[in-house]
């Protein structure tokens, strides 16, 4: 239905890498993307490692993989079979043929930990929920994507009520099944309370002690829970930009629920009407835009934010080689900036700065600063 950006990336990586891993949360479209390879690669094999039948078909691994050495093998939810990674390494070393394996995983920390034995043999692709660049950049579509989020079943639901119901069921499954299976053995109600608290501090500096006091647990426990949420690709931890300026810079990361639709479910926001005047509207828009920026980062680029103790702040700093790009995010069709914004530009000295707002056309704001729409992000990062 949608032409995913990851499709071209996957095709490119298969042309030179023996194994490609696609990382993304459940229901983001990884399986749909991989199954499309069955049509373009005759003889390709797809195995879901959560399926007992497919696990039995795979057997212990070596014999099956050797018997299919000339075929593309797609292994879904591969973090559930850690014993396979040493087998994959042996198969790859026997024949460095590109496009040998595609591995799908919905838990980045598990897959990356297990795949250390494949260092130098495995390329990684991050797959995001649906993006503006994939669904359309007109204001109505952007608004719908922002409210419902980018998980395809939520975005394409027949109405707002069906979208809400899908997200609620999805979160229940995550809390009751997926997160415990990944090692976060905490009762679902406590995890939901924690996730809801993260939603209410979305876009703010992470304070483990404050959340721990509210939950009556220790700060290290809260930090461990957060690490699992980050590893399960449900929460983004945005680290501060550090530069030797002799200034007092904040050291704590900022926290974002990675999908705006899930954020709105946790906040009880069911429609765009609910968002109007909601105290979290600006923070929600900020997280939505940051997801778009993260999805279009050039290879090797880093993402951070800048803030000093005296109020200089820039929402996003992208470092790509010698180039620095700044982004300020405003939910206003006539955005205004503060003195702290101008101070941050003096400190960081980005090559170009953009103010991302819900506008239809871009325009120059000041020398070196331009107002752009969320649909323009891919282009300015590519340039």
C-alpha positions in Angstrom: 0.0 0.0 0.0 2.8 2.4 0.9 6.2 2.7 -0.7 8.5 2.4 2.3 11.8 4.2 2.4 13.4 1.1 3.9 12.6 -0.8 0.7 15.3 0.9 -1.4 17.7 0.7 1.5 17.1 -3.0 1.8 17.6 -3.6 -1.9 20.9 -1.7 -1.8 22.2 -3.5 1.2 21.4 -6.9 -0.2 23.6 -6.1 -3.2 26.7 -6.0 -1.1 26.1 -7.5 2.4 25.8 -11.2 3.1 23.3 -10.5 5.9 20.9 -7.6 6.5 19.1 -7.0 9.7 15.9 -4.9 9.8 15.2 -3.4 13.2 11.8 -2.0 14.2 9.0 -2.4 16.7 6.3 -5.0 16.1 3.6 -4.2 13.5 5.8 -1.5 11.9 5.8 -3.3 8.5 9.1 -5.3 8.7 7.4 -8.6 7.7 5.5 -7.0 4.8 8.7 -5.5 3.5 10.6 -8.8 3.8 7.7 -10.9 2.2 7.9 -8.6 -0.8 11.3 -10.2 -1.4 9.6 -13.5 -2.1 8.3 -12.0 -5.3 11.6 -10.4 -6.4 13.8 -13.3 -5.3 12.5 -16.6 -6.8 13.1 -19.4 -4.4 13.5 -17.2 -1.3 12.5 -18.8 2.0 10.6 -17.0 4.8 10.6 -18.5 8.3 8.8 -17.0 11.4 10.8 -18.0 14.4 7.8 -17.5 16.7 6.0 -20.2 14.7 6.6 -23.8 16.0 6.1 -25.1 12.5 8.8 -22.9 11.1 11.1 -23.6 14.0 10.6 -27.3 13.3 11.3 -26.8 9.6 14.5 -25.0 10.4 15.6 -27.8 12.8 18.9 -27.2 14.4 20.0 -24.9 11.5 23.2 -26.1 9.9 21.7 -28.8 7.6 18.8 -26.6 6.6 21.0 -23.6 5.7 23.6 -25.7 3.9 20.8 -27.3 1.8 19.6 -23.9 0.8 22.9 -22.2 0.4 21.9 -20.7 -3.0 18.6 -19.2 -1.8 17.8 -16.0 0.2 16.6 -17.0 3.7 14.4 -14.6 5.7 14.3 -15.1 9.4 11.6 -13.2 11.3 11.8 -12.4 15.0 15.3 -13.8 15.0 16.1 -12.6 18.6 14.0 -15.6 19.7 16.7 -18.0 18.4 20.1 -16.7 19.7 21.7 -20.1 19.0 21.4 -19.4 15.3 23.9 -16.6 15.2 27.0 -18.8 15.4 25.5 -21.0 12.7 24.9 -18.0 10.5 28.4 -16.8 11.0 29.8 -20.2 9.8 27.5 -20.1 6.7 28.5 -16.6 5.8 32.2 -17.4 6.2 31.9 -20.4 3.9 30.5 -18.2 1.2 30.5 -14.4 1.3 27.8 -14.2 -1.3 25.8 -10.9 -0.9 22.1 -11.2 -0.2 22.3 -14.5 1.8 20.2 -13.7 4.8 17.6 -11.1 5.9 17.0 -11.0 9.7 14.0 -9.3 11.3 14.0 -8.2 14.9 11.7 -6.2 17.1 14.1 -5.7 20.0 17.2 -3.9 19.1 19.2 -4.6 22.3 18.6 -8.3 22.1 19.4 -8.5 18.4 22.4 -6.3 18.6 23.8 -8.2 21.6 23.3 -11.5 19.9 24.6 -10.3 16.5 28.1 -9.4 17.9 29.4 -12.7 16.4 28.3 -11.3 13.0 30.5 -8.2 13.2 31.7 -7.3 9.7 29.1 -9.7 8.2 25.8 -7.9 9.0 24.4 -4.5 7.9 21.6 -2.9 9.9 18.5 -1.0 8.7 16.2 0.9 11.2 12.6 0.7 10.1 10.3 3.4 11.4 6.6 3.7 11.6 5.0 5.3 8.5 6.6 8.7 7.7 5.3 11.9 6.1 7.5 11.2 3.1 5.7 7.8 2.6 2.1 8.8 3.1 1.9 12.4 1.8 2.8 15.8 3.0 -0.5 17.7 2.6 -1.7 19.2 5.9 -4.7 16.9 6.3 -2.6 13.7 5.9 0.2 15.0 8.2 -2.5 15.8 10.8 -4.0 12.3 10.5 -0.5 10.7 10.8 0.4 12.8 13.8 -2.9 12.0 15.6 -3.0 8.2 14.8 0.7 7.5 14.7 2.6 5.6 12.0 1.8 2.0 12.7 0.1 0.9 9.5 -3.0 -0.8 11.2 -3.6 2.3 13.2 -3.1 4.9 10.4 -5.2 3.0 7.9 -8.0 2.0 10.4 -11.5 2.7 9.1 -12.1 5.5 11.7 -10.7 7.1 14.8 -12.4 4.6 17.1 -10.9 1.6 15.3 -7.5 3.3 15.3 -7.8 3.8 19.1 -8.9 0.2 19.7 -6.0 -1.2 17.7 -3.5 0.9 19.7 -5.0 -0.2 23.0 -4.8 -3.8 22.0 -1.3 -3.4 20.7 -0.1 -1.8 24.0 -1.8 -4.5 26.1 0.1 -7.2 24.1 3.4 -5.4 24.5 2.9 -5.0 28.3 1.6 -8.5 28.9 3.6 -10.6 26.4 6.5 -8.9 24.5 8.2 -6.9 27.2 8.2 -9.8 29.7 9.6 -12.1 27.0 12.4 -9.6 26.5 13.4 -9.9 30.2 11.3 -7.0 31.7 9.4 -9.2 34.2 7.3 -6.6 35.9 3.5 -6.7 36.2 1.7 -5.2 33.3 -0.1 -2.5 35.5 3.1 -1.2 36.9 4.6 -1.0 33.4 1.6 0.8 32.0 1.8 3.3 34.9 5.5 3.8 34.1 4.8 4.2 30.3 2.0 6.7 31.1 4.4 8.7 33.3 6.9 8.7 30.4 4.2 10.1 28.2 3.6 13.0 30.6 7.3 13.9 30.6 7.5 13.4 26.9 10.0 16.0 25.6 11.4 16.7 29.0 14.7 15.9 30.7 14.6 12.4 32.3 14.5 12.4 36.1 14.7 8.9 37.3 14.3 9.8 41.0 11.1 11.8 40.5 9.5 8.9 38.5 10.8 6.4 41.0 9.2 8.3 43.9 5.8 8.3 42.2 6.0 4.5 41.5 7.5 3.7 44.9 10.5 1.9 43.4 14.2 2.8 43.2 15.8 5.1 40.6 18.0 2.3 39.3 14.9 0.2 38.7 13.3 3.0 36.7 16.4 3.4 34.7 16.4 -0.3 33.9 12.8 -0.2 32.8 13.6 2.8 30.6 16.5 0.9 29.0 14.1 -1.9 28.1 11.6 0.5 26.6 14.4 2.0 24.6 15.7 -1.4 23.5 12.2 -2.5 22.5 12.1 0.6 20.2 9.1 2.1 22.1 10.9 5.1 23.7 13.6 7.5 22.3 16.3 8.7 24.6 17.8 11.9 23.0 21.2 12.7 24.4 22.5 16.2 24.9 25.0 17.8 22.4 28.3 18.4 24.1 30.8 21.0 22.9 33.7 22.5 24.8 32.4 26.0 25.3 33.1 26.5 29.0 29.4 26.6 29.6 27.2 24.6 32.0 25.4 22.2 29.8 22.6 19.8 30.9 23.7 16.2 31.1 20.3 14.3 31.3 18.7 12.9 28.2 15.3 14.0 26.9 12.6 11.3 26.7 10.1 10.8 23.9 7.5 8.1 23.3 8.6 7.1 19.8 5.2 6.9 18.1 2.8 9.8 18.4 -0.3 7.6 18.2 0.9 5.5 21.2 1.7 8.8 23.0 -1.8 10.1 22.4 -3.3 6.8 23.6 -1.3 7.0 26.8 -2.5 10.7 27.3 -6.1 9.9 26.5 -6.1 12.0 23.3 -8.5 10.4 20.9 -8.8 13.0 18.1 -7.3 16.2 16.7 -10.1 18.1 18.6 -8.7 16.7 21.9 -5.2 18.0 20.9 -6.4 21.5 20.4 -5.4 23.4 23.6 -4.0 20.2 25.2 -1.0 21.0 27.4 1.1 18.3 25.6 0.3 19.5 22.1 3.6 21.2 21.6 5.6 18.4 23.0 3.7 15.9 21.0 4.4 17.8 17.8 8.1 18.0 18.8 8.4 14.3 19.2 6.5 13.7 15.9 9.0 15.9 14.0 12.0 14.4 15.7 10.9 10.9 14.5 10.8 12.3 10.9 14.3 13.8 11.4 15.7 10.5 12.8 14.3 8.5 10.0 16.0 10.6 7.3 19.4 10.9 9.0 22.3 10.4 6.5 24.5 7.4 7.2 26.8 7.9 10.2 24.9 11.1 11.3 24.1 11.7 15.0 21.1 13.3 16.7 21.1 15.3 19.9 19.7 18.4 21.5 21.5 21.5 23.0 20.6 23.2 26.2 22.6 25.2 28.8 21.8 25.9 32.4 21.0 29.5 31.6 18.4 28.8 28.9 20.1 28.6 25.5 18.3 25.7 23.7 18.1 24.1 20.3 15.7 21.2 19.9 17.8 19.1 17.5 21.4 19.1 16.4 22.3 16.8 13.5 26.0 16.1 13.0 26.8 14.6 9.6 30.6 14.6 9.1 31.8 18.1 9.3 28.3 19.5 8.7 26.0 20.6 11.6 22.3 21.3 11.0 20.0 22.8 13.7 16.3 22.2 14.0 13.9 24.2 16.1 10.4 22.8 16.3 7.3 25.0 16.7 3.6 24.2 16.6 2.6 27.5 15.1 1.9 28.7 11.6 3.7 32.0 12.6 6.6 30.7 14.7 8.5 32.9 17.1 11.8 32.2 18.8 13.4 33.3 22.0 16.7 34.9 22.9 17.9 31.4 24.0 17.5 30.2 20.4 19.8 32.9 19.0 22.3 32.2 21.8 22.3 28.5 20.9 23.1 29.3 17.3 26.1 31.3 18.5 27.2 28.4 20.7 26.6 25.5 18.3 27.3 27.4 15.0 25.3 25.1 12.7 25.9 25.5 9.0 22.1 25.8 8.5 19.1 26.0 10.9 15.5 25.2 10.2 12.3 26.0 12.1 9.9 23.1 11.5 6.3 24.3 11.7 2.8 23.1 10.5 3.1 25.3 7.3 2.5 24.6 3.7 5.4 26.6 2.2 8.9 27.3 3.3 10.3 30.8 3.7 13.4 32.5 5.0 13.2 33.5 8.6 16.6 35.2 9.1 20.1 34.8 7.7 20.9 31.1 7.8 17.5 30.3 9.3 14.5 29.0 7.3 11.0 28.0 8.2 10.0 24.6 6.6 7.2 22.1 6.7 7.6 18.6 8.1 7.5 17.4 4.5 10.7 19.3 3.7 12.8 17.5 6.3 13.9 14.6 3.9 15.1 17.1 1.3 17.1 19.4 3.7 18.9 16.4 5.3 19.7 14.9 1.9 21.2 18.1 0.7 
